[in-house]
Amino acid sequence: MKRFIFILLIGFSTVQLHAQQVPSDLKILINQSFTYFPAFKELDQAIVVENQRIDLARAAGLPTVGATGSYTYLHPVSEISLPIGDQVTKLSIMPNNNYKTMVNGSYTLWDFGVVKTGVERAKAGLQYAKDNAQHSKNQMAFQVANIYYQIAYLKSAIAIQDSVISFLQFNKRDSEIKLKNGDALKYDVLSIQSSIDQENNRKIDLQNTLSKQYNLMQYATGVQVSKESTDFNFPAVSDRSDAAGILESAKTGNVEYQLLKDKIAMAEAELKMSQIQGKPSLVLNAGTGFANGYVPDINKFRYNYQAGITLNIPIYQGGRIKKQVSLSQGQLLQTKLAQQSLDNTFSRDIVQALTDIQSNKSSLVNALEQINEAKEAQKFAQSRFRNGTGTNLELTNASTNVQRAELTRLQYQYQLCLASLELARLEGLVYW
């Protein structure tokens, strides 16, 4: 009957998971890590850089204007001979000292979409940078939650150790009284003290591990925490138990899939850029300035201007364009094939998480029964010891069995919490 009631309680608590809330202090710690951890500043800067890449790609389609100034000394220069009266006069048609200042501008009228494709490629890079930052936040949230719940587990384990030590110390006092009355041996007192020392050593190990987890939390969030709660109920987990349905949710909710889509978009843009490289371009050119060398006064600085259209038609580039297209096609195919690997990995991890959840829920039912049975045996052994019919070894074993049963249930609770947390990570739930 107890087993049936406990199963009902677990089932009811599972249905109510979405009605519960993630602990507020966990949300605060996760969001604190986003602002403190140095890697996020680097990711934010990557977004700024990608925005600048978009501006740079757009700038490729804007007009260019430049100013030039030059001086050239020529010798010899072309001359012509003209008979004037009885004499022949030589006239230079260009000066020895040539000066020229110009302001030149150019604008690409037609480029087969080179600039547009470059902007699309830069935008895909920006989206990847944004999604990569979100992916890093998801990973950090998962790590902080892991530390948070491990702290809860260790504090609960220490509490169990304290109860065991308290129980052994109480029985040690009973043994000391019996020793004075001649109803016990010195060996009994020493044996219990040895058990107390062992449990104290276990407690010290747990406290040491707990201190390390506090240090990890401070490293991730920048704040010192002291979690008092020992609750392992992680509520942000899907009620569904079908791996296929959760995988479909992961494809739309998990950022890893979005990152893969971003990579495919960038690879497609790279392929398009490769395909339009080497196409003709039509460029408008114009310039104005001052120069000498104009007859009749070839040394005089005179205003001039020019304008024209240039058609560039690449004819042969050593097969470079064809090879670049082939390379881009291969990279695109490689990126698309990565989705199959991602699906396979997620399917495996989802099934494993669901198996762990179901297994730990079932194990918790048995663990509760074992605790109740071990506590009854402990009471019986303690009563026998006080009445002089039981032995110290019997009492110590009974106490150890209770401790093991309590720790076993605690481990199942902790493992159930981690499995639920992992399933939430895989499904892409934002619980902070």
C-alpha positions as CSV (number, residue, x, y, z in Angstrom):
1,M,0.0,0.0,0.0
2,K,2.8,2.4,0.9
3,R,4.5,1.6,-2.4
4,F,1.3,2.4,-4.3
5,I,0.8,5.7,-2.5
6,F,4.4,6.7,-3.2
7,I,4.1,6.0,-6.9
8,L,1.0,8.2,-7.0
9,L,2.8,11.0,-5.3
10,I,5.7,10.8,-7.8
11,G,3.3,10.8,-10.7
12,F,1.4,13.8,-9.3
13,S,4.6,15.7,-8.8
14,T,5.7,15.0,-12.3
15,V,2.5,16.4,-13.8
16,Q,2.8,19.5,-11.7
17,L,6.4,20.3,-12.8
18,H,5.4,23.1,-15.2
19,A,3.3,24.7,-12.5
20,Q,6.3,25.0,-10.3
21,Q,9.0,27.7,-10.7
22,V,12.8,27.4,-10.9
23,P,14.3,28.7,-7.7
24,S,14.7,32.5,-7.9
25,D,18.2,32.4,-6.5
26,L,19.2,30.0,-9.3
27,K,17.8,32.4,-11.9
28,I,19.7,35.3,-10.3
29,L,23.0,33.3,-10.3
30,I,22.6,32.3,-14.0
31,N,21.9,35.8,-15.1
32,Q,24.8,37.1,-13.0
33,S,27.1,34.7,-14.8
34,F,26.0,36.3,-18.2
35,T,27.3,39.7,-17.1
36,Y,30.3,38.5,-15.1
37,F,32.0,35.7,-17.1
38,P,34.7,37.2,-19.4
39,A,33.8,35.0,-22.3
40,F,30.5,36.7,-22.8
41,K,32.2,40.1,-23.3
42,E,34.2,38.5,-26.0
43,L,31.1,37.1,-27.7
44,D,29.4,40.5,-27.5
45,Q,32.5,42.0,-29.2
46,A,32.2,39.3,-31.9
47,I,28.7,40.6,-32.6
48,V,30.0,44.2,-32.9
49,V,32.7,43.0,-35.3
50,E,30.1,41.2,-37.5
51,N,28.0,44.3,-37.7
52,Q,31.1,46.1,-38.9
53,R,31.6,43.4,-41.6
54,I,28.1,44.2,-42.9
55,D,29.0,47.9,-43.2
56,L,32.3,46.9,-44.9
57,A,30.4,44.7,-47.4
58,R,28.0,47.4,-48.2
59,A,30.8,49.9,-48.7
60,A,32.1,47.8,-51.6
61,G,29.1,49.0,-53.6
62,L,29.6,52.7,-52.9
63,P,31.4,55.2,-55.2
64,T,35.1,55.7,-54.6
65,V,36.8,59.1,-54.9
66,G,40.5,59.8,-54.7
67,A,42.9,62.7,-55.3
68,T,46.3,62.3,-57.0
69,G,49.2,64.7,-57.7
70,S,52.2,63.9,-59.9
71,Y,55.3,65.4,-61.3
72,T,57.3,63.9,-64.2
73,Y,60.5,65.1,-65.8
74,L,60.9,64.0,-69.5
75,H,64.0,64.3,-71.7
76,P,64.2,64.3,-74.6
77,V,60.8,65.6,-75.6
78,S,59.2,65.6,-79.0
79,E,59.9,68.7,-81.1
80,I,58.7,69.9,-84.5
81,S,60.6,72.2,-86.9
82,L,58.8,75.1,-88.5
83,P,60.4,77.4,-91.2
84,I,59.7,81.0,-90.3
85,G,61.2,83.4,-92.9
86,D,64.9,82.5,-93.4
87,Q,65.1,80.5,-90.1
88,V,63.9,77.2,-88.9
89,T,62.3,77.3,-85.4
90,K,62.0,74.2,-83.2
91,L,58.9,74.0,-81.0
92,S,58.4,71.4,-78.2
93,I,55.0,69.8,-78.2
94,M,55.3,68.6,-74.6
95,P,57.2,70.1,-71.6
96,N,60.1,68.6,-69.8
97,N,58.5,69.3,-66.5
98,N,55.0,67.7,-66.3
99,Y,52.6,68.6,-63.4
100,K,49.2,67.0,-62.9
101,T,46.6,67.1,-60.1
102,M,43.4,65.1,-60.4
103,V,40.3,64.1,-58.4
104,N,39.1,60.7,-59.7
105,G,35.9,58.8,-59.0
106,S,34.5,55.5,-59.9
107,Y,31.2,53.7,-59.4
108,T,30.3,50.1,-60.3
109,L,27.1,50.1,-62.3
110,W,26.8,46.4,-62.7
111,D,28.6,43.5,-60.9
112,F,26.3,40.5,-61.2
113,G,25.3,40.9,-57.5
114,V,28.8,40.6,-56.0
115,V,28.1,43.3,-53.4
116,K,24.6,42.0,-52.5
117,T,26.0,38.5,-52.0
118,G,28.8,39.8,-49.8
119,V,26.2,41.7,-47.6
120,E,24.2,38.5,-47.3
121,R,27.3,36.5,-46.3
122,A,28.1,39.1,-43.7
123,K,24.5,39.0,-42.3
124,A,24.7,35.3,-42.0
125,G,27.9,35.7,-40.0
126,L,26.2,38.2,-37.7
127,Q,23.3,35.8,-37.1
128,Y,25.8,33.1,-36.3
129,A,27.6,35.3,-33.8
130,K,24.3,36.1,-32.1
131,D,23.3,32.5,-31.9
132,N,26.7,31.5,-30.7
133,A,26.4,34.0,-27.8
134,Q,23.0,32.5,-27.0
135,H,24.4,29.0,-27.2
136,S,27.2,29.9,-24.7
137,K,24.5,31.3,-22.4
138,N,22.6,28.0,-22.5
139,Q,25.8,26.1,-21.7
140,M,26.7,28.5,-18.9
141,A,23.2,28.2,-17.5
142,F,23.5,24.4,-17.5
143,Q,26.9,24.5,-15.7
144,V,25.6,27.0,-13.1
145,A,22.5,24.8,-12.5
146,N,24.7,21.7,-12.2
147,I,26.9,23.5,-9.5
148,Y,23.7,24.8,-7.8
149,Y,22.2,21.3,-7.4
150,Q,25.5,19.7,-6.5
151,I,25.7,22.1,-3.7
152,A,22.2,21.1,-2.6
153,Y,23.2,17.4,-2.8
154,L,26.3,17.9,-0.7
155,K,24.5,19.9,1.9
156,S,21.9,17.1,2.2
157,A,24.6,14.5,2.3
158,I,26.3,16.4,5.1
159,A,23.0,16.6,7.0
160,I,22.8,12.8,6.7
161,Q,26.3,12.5,8.1
162,D,25.4,14.8,11.0
163,S,22.4,12.6,11.8
164,V,24.5,9.4,11.7
165,I,27.2,11.0,13.9
166,S,24.6,12.2,16.4
167,F,23.2,8.7,16.5
168,L,26.6,7.1,17.1
169,Q,27.5,9.6,19.8
170,F,24.2,8.9,21.6
171,N,25.0,5.2,21.6
172,K,28.5,5.9,22.7
173,R,27.2,7.6,25.8
174,D,25.0,4.6,26.5
175,S,28.0,2.3,26.1
176,E,30.1,4.4,28.4
177,I,27.4,4.2,31.1
178,K,27.2,0.4,30.6
179,L,31.0,0.3,30.8
180,K,30.9,2.0,34.2
181,N,28.2,-0.5,35.3
182,G,30.1,-3.4,34.0
183,D,27.6,-4.3,31.4
184,A,29.8,-3.5,28.4
185,L,33.4,-3.8,27.3
186,K,36.0,-1.1,26.6
187,Y,36.1,-2.6,23.1
188,D,32.4,-1.6,22.5
189,V,33.2,2.1,23.3
190,L,36.3,2.1,21.2
191,S,34.4,0.5,18.2
192,I,31.7,3.1,18.3
193,Q,34.3,5.9,18.6
194,S,36.1,4.4,15.5
195,S,32.8,4.5,13.6
196,I,32.3,8.1,14.7
197,D,35.8,9.0,13.4
198,Q,35.1,7.3,10.1
199,E,31.8,9.2,9.6
200,N,33.6,12.5,10.6
201,N,36.2,11.8,7.9
202,R,33.4,11.3,5.3
203,K,31.8,14.5,6.5
204,I,35.2,16.4,6.1
205,D,35.5,15.0,2.5
206,L,31.9,16.2,1.7
207,Q,32.7,19.6,3.2
208,N,35.8,19.9,1.1
209,T,33.9,19.1,-2.0
210,L,31.2,21.6,-1.0
211,S,33.9,24.3,-0.6
212,K,35.2,23.5,-4.1
213,Q,31.7,23.9,-5.6
214,Y,31.3,27.2,-3.8
215,N,34.6,28.3,-5.4
216,L,33.3,27.1,-8.9
217,M,30.1,29.1,-8.4
218,Q,32.1,32.2,-7.5
219,Y,34.3,31.6,-10.6
220,A,31.3,31.5,-12.8
221,T,29.2,34.2,-11.3
222,G,31.6,36.5,-9.4
223,V,29.6,36.3,-6.2
224,Q,29.9,34.2,-3.0
225,V,26.9,32.1,-2.4
226,S,25.7,30.1,0.5
227,K,22.7,28.0,-0.6
228,E,20.6,26.8,2.3
229,S,17.9,25.0,0.2
230,T,18.3,21.2,-0.4
231,D,15.6,20.9,-3.0
232,F,16.3,18.8,-6.1
233,N,13.0,19.4,-7.9
234,F,14.0,20.9,-11.3
235,P,10.6,21.9,-12.7
236,A,11.5,23.1,-16.2
237,V,11.3,19.7,-17.9
238,S,8.9,18.4,-20.6
239,D,6.0,16.2,-19.6
240,R,6.4,14.2,-22.8
241,S,8.2,10.9,-22.7
242,D,8.5,10.3,-26.5
243,A,12.0,10.8,-27.7
244,A,10.9,11.6,-31.3
245,G,8.6,14.5,-30.1
246,I,11.3,15.9,-27.9
247,L,13.8,15.7,-30.8
248,E,11.4,17.8,-32.9
249,S,11.1,20.4,-30.2
250,A,14.9,20.4,-29.9
251,K,15.2,21.2,-33.6
252,T,13.3,24.4,-33.1
253,G,14.3,25.3,-29.6
254,N,17.9,24.2,-29.2
255,V,20.4,26.8,-30.4
256,E,22.8,24.1,-31.6
257,Y,20.4,23.4,-34.5
258,Q,20.2,27.1,-35.2
259,L,24.0,27.3,-35.3
260,L,24.0,24.5,-37.9
261,K,21.4,26.4,-39.9
262,D,23.6,29.5,-39.7
263,K,26.6,27.5,-40.9
264,I,24.5,26.2,-43.9
265,A,23.5,29.8,-44.7
266,M,27.1,31.0,-44.6
267,A,28.2,28.1,-46.8
268,E,25.4,28.8,-49.3
269,A,26.5,32.5,-49.4
270,E,30.1,31.4,-50.0
271,L,29.1,29.2,-52.8
272,K,27.1,32.0,-54.4
273,M,30.1,34.3,-54.1
274,S,32.3,31.7,-55.7
275,Q,29.9,31.3,-58.6
276,I,29.7,35.0,-59.4
277,Q,33.5,35.7,-59.1
278,G,35.0,36.3,-62.5
279,K,31.8,37.7,-64.0
280,P,32.0,40.9,-66.1
281,S,31.7,44.3,-64.4
282,L,30.7,47.7,-65.8
283,V,32.4,50.6,-64.0
284,L,31.7,54.4,-64.5
285,N,34.9,56.5,-64.2
286,A,35.2,60.3,-64.0
287,G,37.9,62.8,-63.0
288,T,38.8,66.4,-63.0
289,G,41.8,68.5,-62.2
290,F,44.7,70.6,-63.6
291,A,47.7,69.7,-65.7
292,N,50.2,71.3,-68.1
293,G,51.3,70.1,-71.5
294,Y,48.6,71.7,-73.6
295,V,49.6,73.7,-76.7
296,P,50.2,76.5,-77.4
297,D,51.5,77.3,-73.9
298,I,52.6,73.8,-72.8
299,N,53.9,75.0,-69.4
300,K,50.6,76.6,-68.3
301,F,48.4,74.8,-65.7
302,R,45.0,74.2,-67.3
303,Y,41.7,72.8,-66.0
304,N,40.6,69.5,-67.6
305,Y,38.1,66.7,-67.0
306,Q,37.4,63.2,-68.2
307,A,34.6,60.6,-68.0
308,G,34.0,57.2,-69.4
309,I,32.7,53.6,-68.8
310,T,34.9,50.6,-68.5
311,L,33.8,47.0,-69.2
312,N,35.9,44.4,-67.5
313,I,35.6,40.9,-68.9
314,P,37.8,38.2,-67.3
315,I,38.8,35.7,-69.9
316,Y,41.2,33.2,-68.3
317,Q,42.2,32.9,-64.6
318,G,43.9,29.5,-64.5
319,G,40.7,27.6,-63.5
320,R,40.7,29.3,-60.1
321,I,37.0,30.2,-60.2
322,K,35.9,26.6,-61.1
323,K,38.1,25.2,-58.3
324,Q,36.7,27.7,-55.8
325,V,33.1,26.7,-56.7
326,S,33.9,23.0,-56.3
327,L,35.4,23.7,-52.9
328,S,32.4,25.7,-51.8
329,Q,30.0,23.0,-53.0
330,G,32.0,20.5,-50.9
331,Q,31.9,22.6,-47.8
332,L,28.2,23.1,-48.2
333,L,27.6,19.4,-48.5
334,Q,29.8,18.7,-45.5
335,T,27.7,21.2,-43.4
336,K,24.4,19.7,-44.5
337,L,25.7,16.2,-43.6
338,A,26.5,17.4,-40.1
339,Q,22.8,17.7,-39.4
340,Q,22.5,13.9,-39.6
341,S,25.3,13.6,-37.0
342,L,23.6,16.2,-34.8
343,D,20.2,14.4,-35.0
344,N,21.9,11.1,-34.1
345,T,23.7,12.6,-31.1
346,F,20.6,14.3,-29.8
347,S,18.5,11.2,-30.3
348,R,21.0,9.2,-28.2
349,D,21.2,11.8,-25.4
350,I,17.4,12.3,-25.3
351,V,16.8,8.6,-25.0
352,Q,19.5,8.3,-22.3
353,A,18.0,11.2,-20.3
354,L,14.5,9.7,-20.5
355,T,15.8,6.3,-19.4
356,D,17.6,8.0,-16.5
357,I,14.5,9.8,-15.4
358,Q,12.3,6.7,-15.5
359,S,15.0,4.6,-13.8
360,N,15.6,7.0,-11.0
361,K,11.9,7.5,-10.4
362,S,11.5,3.7,-10.0
363,S,14.5,3.5,-7.8
364,L,13.2,6.2,-5.5
365,V,10.1,4.0,-4.8
366,N,12.4,1.2,-3.6
367,A,14.7,3.5,-1.8
368,L,11.9,4.9,0.4
369,E,10.9,1.4,1.4
370,Q,14.5,0.5,2.2
371,I,14.8,3.6,4.4
372,N,11.7,2.7,6.4
373,E,12.8,-0.9,6.8
374,A,16.4,0.2,7.8
375,K,15.0,2.6,10.4
376,E,12.8,0.0,11.9
377,A,15.8,-2.4,12.1
378,Q,17.8,0.4,13.7
379,K,15.2,1.0,16.4
380,F,15.1,-2.7,17.1
381,A,18.9,-3.0,17.3
382,Q,19.1,0.0,19.6
383,S,16.4,-1.4,21.9
384,R,18.2,-4.8,22.0
385,F,21.5,-3.0,22.8
386,R,20.1,-1.0,25.6
387,N,18.5,-4.1,27.1
388,G,21.7,-6.0,26.9
389,T,20.6,-8.6,24.4
390,G,22.1,-6.9,21.3
391,T,25.7,-6.3,20.4
392,N,27.6,-3.2,19.4
393,L,28.3,-4.7,16.0
394,E,24.6,-5.2,15.4
395,L,23.8,-1.6,16.3
396,T,26.6,-0.2,14.2
397,N,25.5,-2.3,11.2
398,A,21.9,-1.1,11.6
399,S,23.1,2.5,11.7
400,T,25.2,2.0,8.6
401,N,22.3,0.5,6.8
402,V,20.1,3.6,7.5
403,Q,22.9,5.8,6.3
404,R,23.4,3.9,3.1
405,A,19.6,3.9,2.4
406,E,19.4,7.6,3.0
407,L,22.4,8.3,0.8
408,T,21.0,6.0,-1.9
409,R,17.7,7.9,-1.9
410,L,19.6,11.2,-2.0
411,Q,21.7,10.0,-5.0
412,Y,18.6,8.9,-6.9
413,Q,17.0,12.3,-6.2
414,Y,20.1,14.1,-7.4
415,Q,20.4,11.9,-10.5
416,L,16.8,12.5,-11.3
417,C,17.4,16.2,-11.0
418,L,20.4,16.1,-13.3
419,A,18.6,14.0,-15.9
420,S,15.7,16.5,-15.9
421,L,18.2,19.3,-16.3
422,E,19.9,17.5,-19.2
423,L,16.6,17.0,-20.9
424,A,15.7,20.7,-20.5
425,R,19.1,21.5,-22.1
426,L,18.5,19.2,-25.0
427,E,15.0,20.5,-25.6
428,G,16.4,24.1,-25.5
429,L,14.1,25.3,-22.6
430,V,15.0,28.8,-21.3
431,Y,14.3,28.4,-17.6
432,W,16.2,31.5,-16.3
